[in-house]
Structures are given as C-alpha cells and as structure tokens.
C-alpha cells in the first residue's frame, strides 16, 4: 500500500497570504503546505481522503486514472472545498463519497447543485454513502475502519487502513475509540504548533502523547501551520520515531 501526502497544512495553508514570517518566506519546499489530504493506493484500488480547495493542484501531478472512493473526515471547507474538481474523474463512473451523518448533511448544504433532482449538466456525479465509527467497510482490496475523534465539540472521522491510521483536526478522542487503533504501527496525526493552545486542534505535545498511547512505532504530524517553525528545525525538536509530514511525501507500507 502506498500513501501519498498531497497536503499537510492547516486551513490557511503555508505560506499564509500576506505573512512575512521566515516560514512563509522559506524557499524550502518542505515549508510549503497545501491543505490536508492523502491518497491511499494499491495496485487495484485508489482512495482519496478529503478533497480540499487545493485538490486540483494536488492531483494534477498524479497519474490520471480512476479514483475508487473519497473518504471525508468532516465537511469544513478546507477538507471538501475542492469536491467540484472531481468532475473529470466522473468519466469513470459515479464517484463514491463516504461521510458520517454530520459531514453528509454539511455536504448537502455546501454542494446542493450536486444533489438536486434536476442537476445542471456537467456537475460532479456523486454517490454519497453514510458511514459511522467502528463499522468497517471495504473499497476494492482496502478495508477501511472509521474512528471517531473530537474536533473541539464536533465529532469527525479518522480512518484506519490496516496498520496505518490517518487522523486530522483532532483535539481529543474518547476511550471507547482507542481499541479501534490497537496494532497501528504507522500513525499520521495532526498538530498545529508547539505552543499557544487551540480550542479545537492538538499541539505537538498532545500529538506525541497520543502517539505513545496508540503505541505507533512511526508517527507523522500533519495539519500544521506556519507557527510550527521551519520544517528541518521543528523535526529536531521531535522525539525519535516522529517527524513532520511534508507535501509530496510517499510511504510504502
């Protein structure tokens, strides 16, 4: 299974528009972060997790072939704002999109023209499927286990694919969800920055503690903002076995 990090930034991306900090002015490509998304692939199956407003830019360098499904963590704009750009992939057939009840409602409200009774010609053809935490399902040859985490007070989904788990926008997790992560060896989880607490996102120390609770041997941190510092300097502050993910990074599992 191959995991490609299409984006590892928070809702504003990095660089932030108008910001003159040294991270936003950095020429290191690892300091340039599009909105969060990953592509999960085997030889037979291709799954996209979230389609944010940078989706078009993210997917253009990838081979143009069928995407079997899109998994939605939640319906905030930075995670579904690029859904209209899936139109070219609908030539392979209706796009199956999987979301929990809350995110499904959000998509219906944000993209009403995609679900209208009389659809405008050319709109994305979406098959919207409701899923829930703890109820695994299979797409092609990939089993998906949704895991509920809390984005502040909003329940959202992370996803487990075998021994890899992807969680973004988490602030906390309830104890009853932890058994769903038993045996995860490679974890990707969010952390905004090192200092200055946020009401709905983890800091780096929170992500480190969570990774140790899961017992992952390798942890990548995503959904980071410019406040985390330069990529290479921030990595030196992380414990062994943990690193900042970066756009374009590929994992082979």
C-alpha positions as a Markdown table, in Angstrom:
| # | Residue | x | y | z |
|---|---|---|---|---|
| 1 | Unk | 0.0 | 0.0 | 0.0 |
| 2 | Unk | 1.3 | 3.4 | -0.9 |
| 3 | Unk | 0.4 | 6.6 | 0.9 |
| 4 | Unk | 1.0 | 10.0 | -0.8 |
| 5 | Unk | 0.7 | 13.1 | 1.2 |
| 6 | Unk | -1.0 | 15.6 | -1.1 |
| 7 | Unk | -1.2 | 18.3 | 1.6 |
| 8 | Unk | -0.1 | 18.7 | 5.2 |
| 9 | Unk | -1.1 | 22.3 | 6.0 |
| 10 | Unk | -3.8 | 23.7 | 8.1 |
| 11 | Unk | -6.9 | 25.7 | 6.8 |
| 12 | Unk | -4.8 | 28.7 | 5.6 |
| 13 | Unk | -2.0 | 26.7 | 4.1 |
| 14 | Unk | 1.6 | 27.7 | 4.2 |
| 15 | Unk | 2.7 | 30.2 | 3.1 |
| 16 | Unk | -0.2 | 32.2 | 4.7 |
| 17 | Unk | -1.4 | 35.0 | 2.4 |
| 18 | Unk | 0.3 | 38.3 | 3.4 |
| 19 | Unk | 2.6 | 36.7 | 6.0 |
| 20 | Unk | 6.2 | 37.8 | 6.1 |
| 21 | Unk | 7.4 | 35.3 | 8.7 |
| 22 | Unk | 10.5 | 33.2 | 7.9 |
| 23 | Unk | 8.5 | 30.1 | 7.4 |
| 24 | Unk | 6.2 | 31.7 | 4.9 |
| 25 | Unk | 9.2 | 33.3 | 3.2 |
| 26 | Unk | 11.2 | 30.0 | 3.2 |
| 27 | Unk | 12.4 | 28.6 | -0.2 |
| 28 | Unk | 12.5 | 25.0 | 1.2 |
| 29 | Unk | 9.7 | 23.0 | -0.5 |
| 30 | Unk | 9.0 | 21.2 | 2.8 |
| 31 | Unk | 7.9 | 24.5 | 4.2 |
| 32 | Unk | 5.2 | 24.9 | 1.6 |
| 33 | Unk | 2.0 | 23.2 | 2.7 |
| 34 | Unk | -1.3 | 22.8 | 0.8 |
| 35 | Unk | -4.5 | 21.8 | 2.7 |
| 36 | Unk | -4.6 | 18.3 | 4.2 |
| 37 | Unk | -5.3 | 15.3 | 2.0 |
| 38 | Unk | -3.8 | 11.9 | 1.3 |
| 39 | Unk | -4.0 | 9.4 | -1.5 |
| 40 | Unk | -4.1 | 5.7 | -0.5 |
| 41 | Unk | -3.3 | 3.2 | -3.2 |
| 42 | Unk | -2.7 | -0.4 | -4.0 |
| 43 | Unk | -2.3 | -1.9 | -7.5 |
| 44 | Unk | -6.1 | -2.3 | -7.7 |
| 45 | Unk | -7.6 | 0.4 | -5.6 |
| 46 | Unk | -7.2 | 4.2 | -5.2 |
| 47 | Unk | -8.8 | 6.1 | -2.3 |
| 48 | Unk | -8.6 | 9.9 | -1.7 |
| 49 | Unk | -9.1 | 11.2 | 1.9 |
| 50 | Unk | -10.6 | 14.7 | 1.7 |
| 51 | Unk | -10.8 | 17.0 | -1.3 |
| 52 | Unk | -9.9 | 20.4 | -0.1 |
| 53 | Unk | -9.6 | 23.7 | -2.1 |
| 54 | Unk | -6.1 | 22.7 | -3.3 |
| 55 | Unk | -7.3 | 19.4 | -4.8 |
| 56 | Unk | -6.8 | 20.4 | -8.4 |
| 57 | Unk | -3.3 | 21.5 | -7.8 |
| 58 | Unk | -2.6 | 18.4 | -5.8 |
| 59 | Unk | -3.9 | 15.8 | -8.2 |
| 60 | Unk | -2.5 | 17.2 | -11.5 |
| 61 | Unk | 0.9 | 15.7 | -11.0 |
| 62 | Unk | -0.6 | 12.3 | -10.2 |
| 63 | Unk | -1.4 | 9.7 | -13.0 |
| 64 | Unk | -4.9 | 10.2 | -14.3 |
| 65 | Unk | -6.8 | 7.1 | -13.5 |
| 66 | Unk | -9.9 | 6.1 | -11.6 |
| 67 | Unk | -10.3 | 7.2 | -8.0 |
| 68 | Unk | -12.5 | 4.5 | -6.4 |
| 69 | Unk | -13.7 | 6.5 | -3.4 |
| 70 | Unk | -13.3 | 9.7 | -1.5 |
| 71 | Unk | -13.4 | 9.5 | 2.3 |
| 72 | Unk | -14.5 | 12.7 | 4.1 |
| 73 | Unk | -13.1 | 13.4 | 7.6 |
| 74 | Unk | -15.6 | 16.3 | 8.1 |
| 75 | Unk | -17.3 | 19.0 | 6.0 |
| 76 | Unk | -15.2 | 22.1 | 6.8 |
| 77 | Unk | -14.3 | 23.9 | 3.7 |
| 78 | Unk | -10.6 | 23.1 | 3.8 |
| 79 | Unk | -11.5 | 19.4 | 3.6 |
| 80 | Unk | -14.2 | 19.4 | 0.9 |
| 81 | Unk | -13.8 | 22.7 | -0.9 |
| 82 | Unk | -12.3 | 21.0 | -4.0 |
| 83 | Unk | -15.1 | 18.5 | -4.4 |
| 84 | Unk | -16.4 | 20.2 | -7.6 |
| 85 | Unk | -13.0 | 19.4 | -9.2 |
| 86 | Unk | -13.6 | 15.7 | -9.2 |
| 87 | Unk | -15.7 | 16.2 | -12.4 |
| 88 | Unk | -13.0 | 14.7 | -14.7 |
| 89 | Unk | -13.0 | 11.5 | -12.7 |
| 90 | Unk | -16.7 | 11.0 | -13.2 |
| 91 | Unk | -15.9 | 9.8 | -16.7 |
| 92 | Unk | -15.0 | 6.5 | -15.0 |
| 93 | Unk | -18.5 | 6.5 | -13.4 |
| 94 | Unk | -20.2 | 8.0 | -10.3 |
| 95 | Unk | -17.8 | 9.0 | -7.6 |
| 96 | Unk | -18.5 | 7.2 | -4.3 |
| 97 | Unk | -18.0 | 9.6 | -1.4 |
| 98 | Unk | -18.2 | 8.3 | 2.2 |
| 99 | Unk | -19.0 | 10.5 | 5.2 |
| 100 | Unk | -20.7 | 10.3 | 8.6 |
| 101 | Unk | -24.1 | 11.8 | 9.1 |
| 102 | Unk | -22.9 | 15.2 | 10.2 |
| 103 | Unk | -20.5 | 15.6 | 7.2 |
| 104 | Unk | -23.1 | 14.2 | 4.9 |
| 105 | Unk | -25.5 | 16.9 | 5.9 |
| 106 | Unk | -22.8 | 19.5 | 5.5 |
| 107 | Unk | -22.0 | 18.4 | 2.0 |
| 108 | Unk | -25.7 | 18.5 | 1.0 |
| 109 | Unk | -25.8 | 22.1 | 2.3 |
| 110 | Unk | -22.5 | 23.2 | 0.7 |
| 111 | Unk | -22.9 | 21.5 | -2.6 |
| 112 | Unk | -26.7 | 21.4 | -3.2 |
| 113 | Unk | -26.4 | 21.6 | -7.0 |
| 114 | Unk | -24.6 | 18.2 | -7.0 |
| 115 | Unk | -27.6 | 16.6 | -5.4 |
| 116 | Unk | -30.5 | 18.5 | -7.0 |
| 117 | Unk | -33.3 | 16.5 | -8.6 |
| 118 | Unk | -32.7 | 18.2 | -11.9 |
| 119 | Unk | -28.9 | 18.6 | -12.0 |
| 120 | Unk | -27.2 | 21.1 | -14.2 |
| 121 | Unk | -25.3 | 19.2 | -17.0 |
| 122 | Unk | -21.6 | 18.6 | -16.1 |
| 123 | Unk | -21.9 | 18.8 | -12.3 |
| 124 | Unk | -20.0 | 16.1 | -10.4 |
| 125 | Unk | -21.8 | 12.8 | -10.2 |
| 126 | Unk | -21.6 | 11.8 | -6.6 |
| 127 | Unk | -22.9 | 8.8 | -4.8 |
| 128 | Unk | -23.0 | 9.8 | -1.2 |
| 129 | Unk | -22.7 | 7.0 | 1.4 |
| 130 | Unk | -23.2 | 7.3 | 5.1 |
| 131 | Unk | -20.7 | 5.6 | 7.4 |
| 132 | Unk | -20.0 | 5.5 | 11.1 |
| 133 | Unk | -17.2 | 4.9 | 13.6 |
| 134 | Unk | -16.5 | 1.3 | 14.4 |
| 135 | Unk | -18.2 | -0.1 | 11.3 |
| 136 | Unk | -15.6 | -1.2 | 8.9 |
| 137 | Unk | -16.2 | -1.4 | 5.1 |
| 138 | Unk | -14.2 | -2.4 | 2.1 |
| 139 | Unk | -13.3 | -0.5 | -1.1 |
| 140 | Unk | -11.7 | -2.7 | -3.6 |
| 141 | Unk | -9.0 | -4.6 | -1.8 |
| 142 | Unk | -8.6 | -2.0 | 1.1 |
| 143 | Unk | -10.5 | -2.3 | 4.4 |
| 144 | Unk | -11.4 | 1.0 | 6.0 |
| 145 | Unk | -12.1 | 1.4 | 9.7 |
| 146 | Unk | -13.6 | 4.8 | 10.6 |
| 147 | Unk | -12.6 | 6.1 | 14.0 |
| 148 | Unk | -14.4 | 9.0 | 15.8 |
| 149 | Unk | -12.4 | 11.8 | 17.2 |
| 150 | Unk | -13.4 | 15.2 | 18.5 |
| 151 | Unk | -12.6 | 18.4 | 16.6 |
| 152 | Unk | -13.4 | 20.6 | 19.6 |
| 153 | Unk | -17.1 | 19.8 | 20.2 |
| 154 | Unk | -17.6 | 18.4 | 16.6 |
| 155 | Unk | -17.4 | 14.6 | 16.1 |
| 156 | Unk | -15.3 | 13.9 | 13.0 |
| 157 | Unk | -13.7 | 10.8 | 11.5 |
| 158 | Unk | -10.2 | 9.4 | 11.2 |
| 159 | Unk | -9.5 | 6.3 | 9.1 |
| 160 | Unk | -7.5 | 3.2 | 9.7 |
| 161 | Unk | -6.1 | 1.2 | 6.8 |
| 162 | Unk | -4.5 | -2.0 | 8.1 |
| 163 | Unk | -1.5 | -1.0 | 10.2 |
| 164 | Unk | -1.7 | 2.7 | 9.1 |
| 165 | Unk | -4.1 | 5.3 | 10.7 |
| 166 | Unk | -4.8 | 8.8 | 9.4 |
| 167 | Unk | -6.3 | 11.4 | 11.9 |
| 168 | Unk | -6.5 | 15.1 | 11.3 |
| 169 | Unk | -8.2 | 18.0 | 13.1 |
| 170 | Unk | -8.4 | 16.1 | 16.4 |
| 171 | Unk | -8.5 | 17.8 | 19.7 |
| 172 | Unk | -9.4 | 14.7 | 21.8 |
| 173 | Unk | -10.5 | 11.1 | 21.5 |
| 174 | Unk | -12.9 | 9.1 | 23.7 |
| 175 | Unk | -11.7 | 6.0 | 25.4 |
| 176 | Unk | -14.1 | 3.7 | 23.6 |
| 177 | Unk | -12.4 | 4.6 | 20.2 |
| 178 | Unk | -8.9 | 3.5 | 21.3 |
| 179 | Unk | -9.5 | -0.2 | 20.7 |
| 180 | Unk | -10.0 | 0.6 | 17.0 |
| 181 | Unk | -6.4 | 1.7 | 16.9 |
| 182 | Unk | -4.8 | -1.3 | 18.5 |
| 183 | Unk | -2.0 | -2.6 | 16.4 |
| 184 | Unk | -1.5 | 0.5 | 14.4 |
| 185 | Unk | 2.3 | 0.8 | 13.6 |
| 186 | Unk | 2.3 | 3.9 | 11.5 |
| 187 | Unk | 0.3 | 6.9 | 12.6 |
| 188 | Unk | -0.4 | 10.2 | 11.0 |
| 189 | Unk | -2.0 | 12.7 | 13.3 |
| 190 | Unk | -2.5 | 16.5 | 13.5 |
| 191 | Unk | -0.6 | 19.1 | 15.5 |
| 192 | Unk | -0.8 | 22.9 | 14.8 |
| 193 | Unk | 2.3 | 24.1 | 16.5 |
| 194 | Unk | 4.5 | 23.7 | 19.6 |
| 195 | Unk | 3.0 | 26.4 | 21.8 |
| 196 | Unk | -0.2 | 28.5 | 22.2 |
| 197 | Unk | -3.2 | 26.1 | 22.8 |
| 198 | Unk | -6.1 | 26.0 | 20.3 |
| 199 | Unk | -9.7 | 25.2 | 21.2 |
| 200 | Unk | -10.2 | 22.5 | 18.6 |
| 201 | Unk | -6.7 | 21.3 | 17.5 |
| 202 | Unk | -3.8 | 19.5 | 19.2 |
| 203 | Unk | -0.4 | 20.9 | 19.8 |
| 204 | Unk | 2.8 | 18.9 | 19.2 |
| 205 | Unk | 2.9 | 17.6 | 22.8 |
| 206 | Unk | -0.6 | 16.4 | 22.5 |
| 207 | Unk | 0.2 | 14.5 | 19.3 |
| 208 | Unk | 3.3 | 13.0 | 20.9 |
| 209 | Unk | 1.3 | 11.8 | 23.9 |
| 210 | Unk | -1.4 | 10.4 | 21.7 |
| 211 | Unk | 1.1 | 8.5 | 19.5 |
| 212 | Unk | 2.6 | 6.9 | 22.6 |
| 213 | Unk | -0.9 | 6.0 | 23.8 |
| 214 | Unk | -1.5 | 4.3 | 20.4 |
| 215 | Unk | 1.9 | 2.6 | 20.5 |
| 216 | Unk | 2.9 | 3.5 | 17.0 |
| 217 | Unk | 6.5 | 2.9 | 16.0 |
| 218 | Unk | 6.5 | 5.7 | 13.4 |
| 219 | Unk | 4.4 | 8.9 | 13.7 |
| 220 | Unk | 4.0 | 11.7 | 11.1 |
| 221 | Unk | 2.5 | 15.0 | 12.0 |
| 222 | Unk | 0.2 | 16.8 | 9.6 |
| 223 | Unk | -2.3 | 19.7 | 9.5 |
| 224 | Unk | 0.5 | 22.1 | 10.8 |
| 225 | Unk | 0.5 | 25.9 | 10.5 |
| 226 | Unk | 3.4 | 28.3 | 10.0 |
| 227 | Unk | 3.8 | 28.7 | 13.7 |
| 228 | Unk | 5.4 | 25.2 | 13.9 |
| 229 | Unk | 8.6 | 26.7 | 12.6 |
| 230 | Unk | 10.9 | 25.7 | 9.7 |
| 231 | Unk | 10.4 | 22.0 | 8.8 |
| 232 | Unk | 14.0 | 20.9 | 9.5 |
| 233 | Unk | 14.3 | 22.8 | 12.8 |
| 234 | Unk | 10.9 | 21.5 | 14.0 |
| 235 | Unk | 11.9 | 17.9 | 13.3 |
| 236 | Unk | 14.9 | 18.3 | 15.6 |
| 237 | Unk | 12.6 | 19.1 | 18.4 |
| 238 | Unk | 10.5 | 15.9 | 18.0 |
| 239 | Unk | 11.1 | 12.6 | 19.8 |
| 240 | Unk | 12.7 | 9.7 | 18.0 |
| 241 | Unk | 10.3 | 7.9 | 15.6 |
| 242 | Unk | 8.3 | 11.1 | 15.0 |
| 243 | Unk | 8.5 | 13.6 | 12.2 |
| 244 | Unk | 6.6 | 16.3 | 10.4 |
| 245 | Unk | 5.0 | 15.0 | 7.2 |
| 246 | Unk | 5.5 | 17.1 | 4.1 |
| 247 | Unk | 3.7 | 17.6 | 0.8 |
| 248 | Unk | 4.7 | 15.0 | -1.7 |
| 249 | Unk | 6.0 | 12.5 | 0.9 |
| 250 | Unk | 5.4 | 8.9 | 0.0 |
| 251 | Unk | 5.1 | 6.0 | 2.4 |
| 252 | Unk | 5.3 | 2.4 | 1.2 |
| 253 | Unk | 3.6 | 0.0 | 3.7 |
